Amino acid sequence: MALSAAAEATHSIDPQRLARIRGEEEVRFRQSHPAAQRAFHQAEKTMPHGVPLHWMSQWGTPYPIYAQAAHGARLRDIDGHEYIDFCLGDSAALYGHGHPVVMDAIARDLTELGTSYMLPTEDSIAVTEDLSRRFGLPYWQLATSATDANRFALRVARQMTGRDKVLVFNGKYHGSVDDTQVELQNGRVAPQHGIASNGLDYDRTTRVVEFNDVAALEEALSHGDVAAVLAEPHMTNIGMIPAAEGFHTALREITRKTGTLLIIDETHTICLGPSGGTGELGLEPDILVLGKVLSGGIPSAVWGMNEAVGAFVKDLTRGPGINHYGFGGTLVANALTLRAMRATLSHVITPETYAGTTEIAAALETQIRELIKKHNLPWHVSRMGCRVEYLYMPDVPRNGGEAAMARNDDIELLSHLYFANRGILLTPFHNMALISPATTIEDVRAHGAVFDEMLTAFTAG
Ligand SMILES: Cc1ncc(COP(=O)(O)O)c(C=O)c1O
């Protein structure tokens, strides 16, 4: 693919037209969200940007939508608007808000169960047995978020190998893990686009290469100083970038040859099926990380280890006296989370669930493809299981560098505002939609009507 074609694609819509539409959409939003405006003015006094996490202010709306309730694939805000939710908490509610099986499991027992006691429950045995069967790794530990699980995994990798560097792929996101917040700029490691740097010496901590570039990977690991490669099965955070044929085989061979651990982060690629990309591609990671989706939206993550890593970790804390790995968290693996996780794994993250969500997602993919064609835009859409995303470039990118050429914050933020004004939520920082078991084909049709209207507004002469 010619990179200039991708760059041109991002400029294919007249910026003045976009600015005019943005003005109109902002007026429409303000008129229809008076309660949110009042909440925002109050909230600004105690929280930067009026939100408890700054990301929540970056949906493209003039001020935040304040949520009031959510059920299945629907979310209601404090102004009384009901939205079709294709964001689903950016995967945290991938199987729908308040899934009845999960809610039942925790509501039934909550008063008796309590929450946190720094002791294991029997649910932890059922959960880790399920994970072992599902992903083929014998040992598991828990964390409160995928970010934490990645940090724990990297710490263990450094402890086990005695090496200080990690390797990640350009354009990745693995959570707010300091030494991964980097990208390639002119072939050098630099702070990641859009993330404020804390001045860490990234040359000391991190190597970055392009995804699907076996030669660059081989060179980067040949120095013998990288503790672990941290990778998704396919990339999902700079658009969706599939692993090229043979890439994972080469990645596994080179990591083994150089004594580098392979950490596979399934946090987003669980969209592919009940055992994620590891199951689909037959991967053999040393450590596997999974977060977000496991407990019906309750904060939780897991990380699994193969025999060698499990044995090392056990040895680390063999004694004498009291000692631990150097990470953890008081609330990790609390009884409530484990009860929700057990219900989610046993009854929700199943092949039947994915059969339904994948079919609806395929309908959405087809619809977006047809509308891109109808409006003659040099964009493309891709799908991974129940996750659908389009990029402002004609072809599927091979790596993060190519995908970055398609960035256009103006179009993206306006699209999210346009959809929100018409009762549809898309995932912020992406043009991405997730399909839950509660999402219907009518929801997909509603998306199509708004997408068609929006592209007409963007392009009509
Ligand atoms: C692949 C991947 N790993 C880890 C994370 C971090 O998840 P969390 O923010 O829930 O810690 C994310 C977040 O988007 C992610 O996309």
The ligand as a MOL file (V3000), in Angstrom:
LIG
                    3D

  0  0  0     0  0            999 V3000
M  V30 BEGIN CTAB
M  V30 COUNTS 16 16 0 0 0
M  V30 BEGIN ATOM
M  V30 1 C -4.3740 -4.8040 24.9550 0
M  V30 2 C -4.6190 -4.0750 26.2340 0
M  V30 3 N -3.9780 -4.4660 27.3420 0
M  V30 4 C -4.1690 -3.8640 28.5160 0
M  V30 5 C -5.0250 -2.7950 28.6320 0
M  V30 6 C -5.2100 -2.1270 29.9480 0
M  V30 7 O -6.4680 -2.3600 30.4680 0
M  V30 8 P -6.9220 -1.5760 31.7750 0
M  V30 9 O -6.9890 -0.1370 31.3670 0
M  V30 10 O -8.2730 -2.1250 32.0910 0
M  V30 11 O -5.9100 -1.8190 32.8180 0
M  V30 12 C -5.6950 -2.3310 27.5130 0
M  V30 13 C -6.6240 -1.1940 27.6050 0
M  V30 14 O -7.2370 -0.7600 26.6540 0
M  V30 15 C -5.4840 -2.9910 26.2780 0
M  V30 16 O -6.0870 -2.5750 25.1710 0
M  V30 END ATOM
M  V30 BEGIN BOND
M  V30 1 1 1 2
M  V30 2 1 2 3
M  V30 3 2 2 15
M  V30 4 2 3 4
M  V30 5 1 4 5
M  V30 6 1 5 6
M  V30 7 2 5 12
M  V30 8 1 6 7
M  V30 9 1 7 8
M  V30 10 2 8 9
M  V30 11 1 8 10
M  V30 12 1 8 11
M  V30 13 1 12 13
M  V30 14 1 12 15
M  V30 15 2 13 14
M  V30 16 1 15 16
M  V30 END BOND
M  V30 END CTAB
M  END
